[in-house]
């Protein structure tokens, strides 16, 4: 879905896998892209897809994309991700007023529009936590506005503490996201999310109910959303409560296990079919 320049690309639709070679979509490498294309064509020739009883799609968005690409609708089941029970925390009433970005700092995650939007909203404090690689790593200190703080890569309790202290989470990705754990983790802590109206983010972050949706790369809309979060804390709390309830109802281990068990039962009751007879 992402080409070598970091832009959304669907040129390989309808089995046109050679496009990956022409565009060098795999790590910008001709060799790696050729190998990936050959593998895709081999799977098609071997009819690997036909030998699979069920494909699990964490998001409705991914399910629709798979069906668009010829996967049988009856074989593609929507099964959302789940979070461990100990990650759920009703933290919508507790925050230190900052917005949090958590994840890899890279162009496809919308890091440049985010920093630009932050610069135009000096009343908002932005905290960024995650891994950063070159060339952005050497540029970051110059790109960070005065009201933004980069705290490095955080894991476990440190990241959880940052999340619990946040007013809201920001994920302005420029790429399709399937079902980002950063959004689920935010919801599980009662934090609303500012996200791009794109891919699987749209179905999670219902606009003005569990957060705010913006057009990808729209710096003005992003800065306005960040400013709104800081100006209307009571509304943010309501959104956080909605987000927490949504996470409990759709992304708890209990709910996931029940749905997965139902899928297993359906598959177990189907007539036995030999595999790879036609290969």
C-alpha positions in Angstrom: 0.0 0.0 0.0 3.1 2.3 0.4 5.5 2.9 -2.4 9.2 3.7 -2.1 8.5 7.4 -1.7 6.2 6.8 1.3 3.0 7.5 -0.6 -0.2 5.4 -0.8 -0.1 3.3 -3.9 -2.5 0.7 -5.2 -0.8 0.1 -8.6 -0.6 -3.7 -7.9 -4.4 -4.0 -7.9 -5.8 -6.8 -10.1 -2.6 -8.8 -9.7 -0.3 -6.3 -11.5 2.5 -7.2 -9.2 5.2 -6.1 -11.7 4.3 -2.5 -10.7 6.2 -3.2 -7.5 9.3 -3.8 -9.6 8.9 -0.7 -11.7 8.3 1.5 -8.6 10.9 -0.4 -6.4 8.3 -0.5 -3.7 10.2 -2.9 -1.4 12.7 -0.8 0.5 13.5 1.1 -2.7 15.5 -1.9 -3.9 15.1 -3.4 -7.4 16.2 -6.8 -6.1 13.9 -6.9 -3.1 11.0 -5.6 -5.1 11.6 -8.3 -7.8 11.7 -11.0 -5.2 8.4 -9.7 -3.6 6.7 -9.6 -7.0 7.9 -13.2 -7.9 6.6 -14.4 -4.6 3.2 -12.8 -5.2 2.9 -14.3 -8.7 4.0 -17.7 -7.3 1.2 -17.6 -4.7 -1.3 -16.8 -7.4 -0.1 -19.7 -9.6 -0.1 -22.1 -6.7 -3.6 -20.9 -5.8 -2.6 -20.5 -2.2 -5.5 -18.2 -1.5 -8.0 -21.0 -2.5 -6.5 -23.3 0.1 -7.2 -21.1 3.0 -10.5 -21.5 4.9 -10.6 -18.2 6.6 -8.7 -14.9 6.5 -8.9 -12.7 9.6 -9.1 -8.9 9.1 -8.7 -6.7 12.2 -10.5 -3.8 10.6 -13.5 -3.5 8.3 -11.3 -1.4 6.1 -8.8 -4.2 5.5 -11.7 -6.6 4.9 -13.1 -4.4 2.2 -9.7 -4.1 0.6 -9.2 -7.8 0.5 -12.6 -8.3 -1.1 -11.8 -5.6 -3.6 -8.7 -7.7 -4.5 -10.7 -10.8 -5.2 -10.8 -12.6 -1.8 -14.2 -14.4 -1.3 -16.3 -12.3 1.1 -17.5 -15.4 3.0 -13.8 -16.3 3.8 -12.8 -12.9 5.1 -13.9 -12.4 8.7 -13.7 -9.1 10.7 -12.0 -9.8 14.0 -10.7 -6.7 15.8 -7.5 -6.8 17.9 -7.7 -7.0 21.7 -5.8 -5.5 24.5 -4.7 -7.3 27.7 -7.0 -6.6 30.6 -4.3 -4.8 32.6 -4.0 -2.1 30.0 -7.6 -0.8 30.7 -7.6 2.2 32.9 -10.4 4.8 33.3 -8.1 7.8 33.0 -10.4 10.3 31.3 -10.5 12.5 34.4 -6.8 12.5 34.9 -4.3 14.4 32.6 -1.5 16.8 32.6 -2.8 18.8 29.6 -0.4 17.6 26.9 -1.0 15.9 23.6 0.9 12.7 23.0 2.2 11.2 19.8 3.5 7.6 20.3 5.0 5.6 17.6 7.8 5.7 15.1 8.7 9.2 14.0 8.7 9.0 10.2 7.1 10.8 7.3 4.3 8.3 6.7 3.1 8.8 10.2 2.6 12.5 9.4 5.4 13.7 11.6 6.2 16.8 9.5 2.6 18.1 9.3 2.3 17.4 13.1 5.4 19.5 14.0 4.3 22.3 11.7 0.8 22.3 13.3 2.4 22.3 16.7 4.4 25.3 15.8 1.2 27.3 14.9 -0.4 26.4 18.2 2.0 27.6 20.9 -0.6 27.2 23.6 -0.5 23.4 23.1 2.2 21.2 24.6 3.1 18.2 22.4 5.0 15.2 23.7 6.5 12.7 21.2 7.6 9.2 22.2 9.0 6.7 19.8 11.9 5.6 17.6 13.4 7.9 15.1 15.9 7.1 12.3 18.0 9.1 9.9 17.7 11.5 8.2 15.0 12.8 10.6 17.0 11.9 13.7 19.7 14.5 12.9 17.1 17.1 12.0 14.7 16.6 14.9 16.3 19.1 17.3 15.9 21.9 14.7 12.4 20.8 13.7 11.0 20.7 17.2 9.1 23.8 18.1 9.5 25.2 21.6 6.2 23.7 22.8 7.1 20.2 21.7 9.2 17.6 23.7 10.8 14.5 22.3 11.3 11.9 25.1 12.8 9.1 23.1 11.7 5.5 22.8 9.4 4.4 25.7 8.1 1.0 26.7 6.0 -0.6 29.3 5.3 1.4 32.5 7.1 4.5 31.2 4.9 4.6 28.0 1.8 3.8 30.0 2.6 6.6 32.4 2.9 9.1 29.5 -0.4 7.9 28.1 -2.2 8.2 31.4 -0.9 11.8 31.7 -2.0 12.9 28.2 -5.0 15.0 27.4 -5.4 13.1 24.1 -3.3 11.2 21.5 -2.5 12.4 18.0 -2.0 10.0 15.0 -2.0 12.1 11.8 -0.8 9.3 9.5 -0.5 9.8 5.8 -0.7 6.1 5.1 -3.4 3.5 5.4 -3.5 2.2 9.0 -5.1 -1.2 9.7 -6.1 -1.0 13.3 -3.4 0.9 15.1 -2.6 -0.2 18.6 -1.7 3.4 19.6 -5.4 4.2 19.1 -6.6 1.2 21.0 -4.2 1.8 23.9 -5.4 5.4 24.0 -9.0 4.3 24.1 -8.3 1.8 26.8 -6.9 4.6 29.0 -9.9 6.8 28.3 -8.1 9.2 25.9 -9.7 10.5 22.7 -7.6 10.6 19.5 -6.9 13.1 16.8 -6.4 11.0 13.7 -6.4 11.2 9.9 -9.7 10.3 8.2 -8.0 7.4 6.4 -8.0 3.6 6.4 -8.8 1.8 9.6 -8.5 5.0 11.7 -11.9 6.3 10.4 -13.9 3.4 11.9 -12.2 3.7 15.3 -12.2 7.4 15.8 -15.8 8.4 15.3 -15.7 12.1 14.7 -16.6 14.2 17.7 -17.5 11.1 19.7 -14.2 9.3 20.4 -11.9 12.0 19.0 -11.5 14.2 15.9 -10.8 13.3 12.3 -8.9 15.5 9.9 -7.8 15.2 6.3 -4.4 13.6 5.9 -1.6 16.3 5.7 -4.0 19.2 6.5 -1.8 21.3 8.8 -4.5 23.9 9.4 -7.1 21.3 10.3 -4.6 19.5 12.6 -3.7 22.7 14.4 -7.3 23.6 14.9 -8.0 20.1 16.3 -5.1 20.3 18.7 -6.2 23.8 19.8 -9.8 22.5 20.3 -8.7 19.7 22.6 -6.8 22.2 24.8 -9.7 24.6 24.9 -12.6 22.3 25.7 -11.4 19.9 28.4 -15.0 18.9 29.5 -15.7 17.7 25.9 -12.4 15.9 25.8 -13.4 14.0 29.0 -16.7 13.0 27.4 -14.9 11.7 24.3 -12.5 9.9 26.6 -15.4 8.1 28.4 -16.9 7.2 25.0 -13.5 5.8 23.9 -13.1 3.8 27.0 -16.5 2.2 26.7 -15.9 1.5 23.0 -12.6 -0.3 23.9 -14.3 -2.4 26.6 -17.2 -3.4 24.3 -15.1 -4.2 21.2 -11.4 -4.8 22.1 -11.3 -6.6 25.4 -9.8 -10.1 25.6 -13.2 -11.6 26.5 -15.0 -10.1 23.5 -12.1 -11.2 21.2 -12.0 -14.7 22.5 -15.8 -15.1 22.1 -15.6 -14.0 18.4 -12.6 -16.1 17.7 -14.2 -19.2 19.2 -17.3 -18.7 17.1 -15.1 -18.6 14.0 -13.2 -21.7 15.0 -16.6 -23.5 15.6 -17.8 -22.6 12.2 -14.7 -23.8 10.6 -14.6 -27.1 12.6 -18.2 -27.9 11.5 -17.4 -27.6 7.8 -16.8 -30.7 5.7 -13.2 -31.8 5.5 -11.4 -30.7 2.3 -8.0 -31.9 1.1 -5.5 -29.2 0.6 -3.4 -28.4 -2.5 -5.1 -31.0 -4.7 -5.0 -28.5 -7.6 -1.4 -27.4 -7.2 
